[in-house]
């Protein structure tokens, strides 16, 4: 309401007295933003439109750039892979046949290098269950003749299109409906192709017999020794 303040003082002849009484200030700030009081006489039909506008303010304002903040504990998990061997490795991954989203863009790591990926646990079925393994001795043309000597899973460097050959596995379960999730373990059941260690961030290592990469965050089997 720029330039439209009501001031005390004598009336001037330039302002018609009919239908132009000074209105008291409204108590609700949002009404001021929607209403305008004329200074040079009443406008026909204006008061009716103002009343209609107050009765029906129209659709709510749209907040630009406002996004819903996810609740705590619902953000996707990340996994960081470190190559502590003396040869190049191609990370491979397969998922359970339960609607878990398959991964693409898997990293290739030279010795001493690391890379981080985000687990798509809120896509597809709303959970992610799968495993990772190190592929080595890979060569060939991408999409046709590319294959690996260990852990081969298809002709692609950044994802798997077939089941993996026997290899050491790092298995994960990210399921909001699983009371024990997230959990993880290292499996050498199929083969021992490389040493695998899983270390959770921000979780102190317990001084018990079940400490190690095969221990679940909440429970563990004390009869199984730790694996490294």
N, C-alpha and C positions, 0 to 999 in steps of 0.2 A: 504494500500500500504506500508506495513511494509518492511523496508530495500530496498526501491526502490526510493530514493530521487535523484534528479538531482543536482549535485554540479558543481560549476565553477572550471576550472583547465585544465591542459593538458590532452589530450586523452591518454589512455593506449593501449598497443598492444593487450591486452587480449580481447578487445571489438571490434568486426568487425565493420568497418565503413559503410558497405552496409546495408541499410534498418534498421539502428539502431540509427537514429538521436534522440537526446533528445527532447521529446515533451514538449511544454509549458504546464503549469498547467491549468487544466480545470477550468472553472468558476462555474460549477455546482457540488456541493458536492455529489449529488446522483449518478453522472456518475462515480466518483472515486470508489464507492462501487461496481460497476458492471464491471469495466474494469481493466485489468492488463497489464502493459508494460513490456516486457521481457528485461533482462539485458544481456543475452548471445546470442543475435542474433534473428532474426525474426522467428516466427513459421509459417509454411505454412498454409494458410487459416485462420489465426487468425484475421487479419484485417477485412476480410469479415464477420466473425462471430460477431465481435464487432459492425460493421455497422448494421448488421441485428438485433442485440440486442438493439441498440439505436432506431431503427425504430419500433421494436415490443418488448417492455419491458416485455411482459407476463402478467399474471394475477396479480391483485393488492395484496398487502400483507394483510394477515388476522390479525386483531388485537385480540390478546388473552386477555381474561378477560374483554373485552369491552362490556358493556351493554347499551342499550338505556335508558336514564334517562327520566322517565315520566314527562310530563308537570305539572306545578303547578296546584293543584286543582284536579288531576286525581287519586291520591292515595286512596286506600280503607280506609273507615272509621272504627274506632274501637269503641266498646261499652264495658263499664265496669259495671258489676253487683255487687251490694253490698247487703248483707243480713242483714237487720236491725231488723229482727224479732227474736223471741226466739226459733225458730224451724228450722230444716233443710229444704231447698227448692231445688227442681230440676228445673232448667230453661227449659221451653218449648218454642217452636217456630213453627209457621206455616207461609207459604208464600202465596202471591196472585197467582192466576192461570194465570200468564202472562209471564211465563218463568223465574221468579226469582228462583235462586238456593236455594234448601233446605239446611238447616244447620244440621251438625252433630258435635259430640264432645262437646255438650253443657255441661256447668259445673254443679256440685252439690256443694251447698254452705252451710256450717254450720253457725250458728249464728256469726255475726261479720266478716265473711270472704268475699272476693271479688275475681272476676276473669274477665279477659278481652278477648274478641273475636274479630275477624276481619270479617267485613261484606263483602261477596263476590259479591260486586256490579258490578264488571266488568266481571263476568262470565255469561254464559247462554245468556240471552237477553240483557246484558249490563246495567242492572239496578237491584235494589233489593227493593222490597216492601213486608213487612211482619210485624209480631207482635211477642211479647214475653209475657210470663206470668209465674207466680210462681206456681209450682206443689208442693203440700204438702201431707203428709201422705202416702208416696209411699213405697211399699214393694213387695216382690215376686222375682221369678227367671227371670233374664234378658232374654228377647226374648220369654218368654212364659207366665208366671203368674205375671209379673211385672205390677202393676197398681197403680194409685194414687187416694187418696180420693178426692182431689181438683185439677182441671185442667188436668185430665187424657187425654192422647193423644196417647195411644198405649203401647205395652209391652217393651219399650226400655227406658233406663235411660238417654241416651245422645242425643236422637232425637225423633221426633214425627213421627208416621206413620199413624195417623188418625187426624181428626179435634179435636180441644180441647173442653172440657166441659166448660160451662159458667165460666168465671173467669175475674178478672181485667186484662186489656191489656195495653201494651205499644206499640204503632204503629209507624212505621218508613217508610219513603219514601226516598230512595237514587236513584235518576234518573237524569243523566246529561242532559237529554232533557226536564226536567220539570223546568220551570223558577222559581218556588217557592221552589224547592228542594235544599238542604235536609230539610225536615220538619218532625215533630213528634207530637204525642199527646197521652194523657192518656184517656182510654175509660172504663167507668163503666156501659156501656149500657147493657151488658149481665149479669153481676154480680159484686158484690163488695166482692171479696175474699181476697184482701190485698191492703194496701195503696201503691200507686206507685208514685214515684217522678222521673222526668227526669231533669238533670242539664247539659247543654252543657259546654264543657271546653273552656276556653278562651273567653267567651262571657259574658259581664257584664249584670246583671239582670236589665232590664229597670224599672224605677219607674212609671209605668202606670197601669191601671186597667187590662191590658191583660198580665201582667207578670205571669209566672208560667209554670208548665210542659206542659200545653196544647197550649202554644204560639209557633207559627212558628218563625224561625229565622228572616224572613223578614216582614211578615205580621201577624196580629192576629185579631181576632174578639173582639172588645171592649165590646160587649154585653154579652160575656160569661165570667163569673168570673173564676179566676185561680183555678186549682184543685191540691190538694196535697194528 
